[in-house]
Amino acid sequence: MSIFEYNGSAVVAMVGKNCFAIASDRRLGVQLQTVATDFQRVFKIHDKLYIGLSGLATDAQTLYQRLVFRHKLYQLREERDMKPQTFASLVSALLYERRFGPYFCQPVIAGLGEDNEPFICTMDCIGAKELAKDFVVSGTASESLYGACESMYKPNMEPEELFETISQALLSSVDRDCLSGWGGYVMVVTPTEVQERVLKARMD
């Protein structure tokens, strides 16, 4: 078993019309044993920027703390919030400087940039960025997430339709992966509000 599959995870981000959604499952496991069913994998950096960290849970929490520290320093120096593109470069640099003993995480970054243009990207554990205009996925359920998102996604969705689409994609994907599941968290972020919802799913 790969170290990335040790805790199990499923993270997906999707773009809508001047909005984006980011979702994750809630299971924390140790291989096939479930330890917690309310684990948080999507973290807030600021009101319009979120990061989902799949992979090894301990590294995800450590990496999040380091990113919050770096972002607060940026806020103090620049007196503004970081743009999503800048933050993606920061995460990439942070991962790459640890490339010989990497954080076993695959981040998914989603945010609203200038003119509320949605931005999403993912990267591997040493910071190689992959940008997308529609959706990005990571975690143990990523293969089934790709299939579900490919079939369900359509461009310029309104926030409510985007929520339905990402929720159905997440729920149908984690049912096909025994290392992730037990419900989901979904954040739908628009220029004026953030909707956070919890999904119920099969508890097995």
C-alpha positions in Angstrom: 0.0 0.0 0.0 1.3 3.5 -0.9 1.8 6.0 1.9 -0.7 8.3 0.1 -3.4 5.6 0.6 -2.6 5.0 4.3 -5.5 7.3 5.6 -7.7 7.3 2.4 -9.1 10.5 0.9 -11.1 12.1 -1.8 -10.9 15.8 -2.8 -12.5 17.5 -5.8 -12.8 21.2 -6.9 -15.1 22.4 -9.7 -15.6 25.7 -11.4 -18.9 27.4 -12.0 -20.1 30.8 -13.3 -18.1 33.3 -11.1 -18.0 30.7 -8.3 -16.3 27.5 -7.4 -17.0 24.4 -5.2 -14.5 22.3 -3.3 -15.5 19.1 -1.6 -13.9 16.2 0.3 -14.9 13.0 2.1 -15.0 12.7 5.9 -13.3 9.4 6.6 -10.0 9.1 8.5 -8.7 5.6 8.4 -5.6 3.6 9.2 -5.5 1.4 6.1 -8.9 -0.5 6.2 -9.8 0.5 9.8 -11.9 3.6 10.2 -10.7 5.9 13.0 -12.9 9.0 12.5 -15.9 10.0 10.4 -15.7 13.8 10.7 -12.2 14.5 9.5 -11.7 17.9 7.8 -9.6 18.0 4.6 -10.7 21.3 3.1 -9.1 24.3 4.9 -9.8 28.0 4.6 -6.9 30.4 3.8 -9.1 33.5 3.4 -12.7 34.2 2.4 -12.1 33.5 -1.3 -9.4 30.9 -1.1 -9.5 27.3 0.0 -7.1 24.3 -0.1 -8.0 20.6 0.1 -5.2 18.3 1.2 -5.4 14.6 0.3 -2.8 12.1 1.3 -1.2 11.4 4.7 -3.4 13.1 7.3 -0.5 14.1 9.6 1.4 15.8 6.7 -1.8 17.5 5.6 -2.2 19.2 9.0 1.5 20.1 9.2 1.4 21.6 5.7 -1.8 23.5 6.4 -0.2 25.1 9.6 2.9 26.1 7.6 0.7 27.6 4.8 -1.3 29.7 7.3 1.9 31.0 8.8 3.2 32.0 5.3 -0.1 33.6 4.4 -0.2 35.7 7.6 3.3 36.9 7.0 2.2 37.9 3.5 -0.8 39.8 4.9 1.4 41.7 7.3 3.9 42.7 4.7 1.5 43.4 1.7 -1.6 44.4 3.7 -3.9 42.4 1.4 -4.9 38.8 0.8 -3.0 36.5 -1.5 -4.3 35.9 -5.0 -5.0 32.2 -5.8 -2.3 32.1 -8.5 0.3 33.5 -6.0 -0.8 31.0 -3.3 -0.5 28.1 -5.8 3.1 29.2 -6.5 3.8 29.4 -2.7 2.4 25.9 -2.1 4.5 24.6 -5.0 7.7 26.2 -3.7 7.0 24.9 -0.2 6.6 21.4 -1.4 9.6 21.5 -3.8 12.0 22.7 -1.2 11.2 19.4 0.7 11.5 17.3 -2.4 14.0 14.8 -0.8 11.7 14.1 2.1 8.4 15.3 0.8 5.1 16.0 2.5 2.9 13.1 1.4 0.1 15.4 0.3 -1.5 16.2 -3.0 -3.1 19.7 -2.6 -6.1 21.0 -4.5 -6.3 24.8 -4.5 -9.4 26.7 -5.4 -10.1 30.4 -5.2 -11.6 33.5 -6.7 -9.1 35.9 -8.3 -9.4 39.3 -9.9 -12.9 40.1 -11.3 -14.0 37.0 -9.3 -12.5 34.7 -11.9 -12.4 31.2 -10.5 -9.0 29.5 -10.3 -8.4 25.8 -9.5 -5.3 23.7 -9.6 -3.7 20.6 -8.1 -0.2 19.4 -7.7 1.8 16.3 -6.8 3.8 15.9 -3.6 6.8 17.8 -4.9 4.9 20.8 -6.3 4.4 20.1 -10.0 1.3 22.2 -10.8 -1.6 21.1 -13.0 -4.0 23.9 -13.9 -7.5 23.2 -15.1 -10.5 25.2 -16.4 -13.2 22.7 -15.3 -12.3 20.5 -12.3 -9.4 18.9 -10.5 -9.4 15.8 -8.3 -7.0 14.1 -5.9 -6.9 11.3 -3.3 -7.5 7.5 -3.3 -10.9 8.0 -5.1 -9.3 10.2 -7.9 -9.8 7.6 -10.7 -13.6 7.3 -10.1 -13.8 11.1 -9.5 -12.4 11.7 -12.9 -15.0 9.5 -14.5 -17.9 11.0 -12.5 -16.8 14.6 -13.1 -16.2 14.1 -16.8 -19.7 12.8 -17.3 -21.5 15.3 -15.0 -19.6 18.6 -15.5 -20.8 21.4 -17.7 -19.5 24.9 -18.0 -21.0 28.1 -16.4 -23.1 26.4 -13.7 -24.9 28.6 -11.1 -24.0 27.9 -7.5 -26.9 25.7 -6.7 -26.4 23.5 -9.8 -22.7 23.4 -9.1 -23.4 22.1 -5.6 -25.7 19.3 -6.9 -23.1 18.3 -9.5 -20.1 18.2 -7.2 -22.1 16.4 -4.5 -23.3 13.7 -6.9 -19.8 13.2 -8.4 -18.3 12.9 -4.9 -20.9 10.5 -3.5 -20.9 8.2 -6.5 -17.1 8.1 -6.5 -16.4 7.3 -2.9 -18.9 4.4 -3.1 -16.4 2.9 -5.5 -13.4 3.3 -3.2 -13.1 1.5 0.1 -10.6 3.9 1.6 -12.8 7.1 1.4 -16.4 8.0 2.1 -18.5 8.3 5.3 -20.2 11.4 4.0 -18.7 14.7 2.6 -18.1 18.3 3.1 -18.9 20.8 0.3 -18.0 24.5 0.2 -19.6 26.6 -2.6 -17.9 30.0 -2.8 -19.4 33.0 -4.6 -18.2 36.6 -4.6 -20.7 37.4 -1.8 -21.1 34.3 0.3 -19.7 30.9 1.3 -22.1 28.0 1.7 -20.8 25.1 3.7 -22.8 21.8 3.6 -22.4 18.3 5.1 -23.4 15.4 3.0 -24.7 12.1 4.4 -23.5 9.0 2.6 -23.2 5.2 3.1 -21.5 4.4 6.3 -19.5 1.5 5.2 
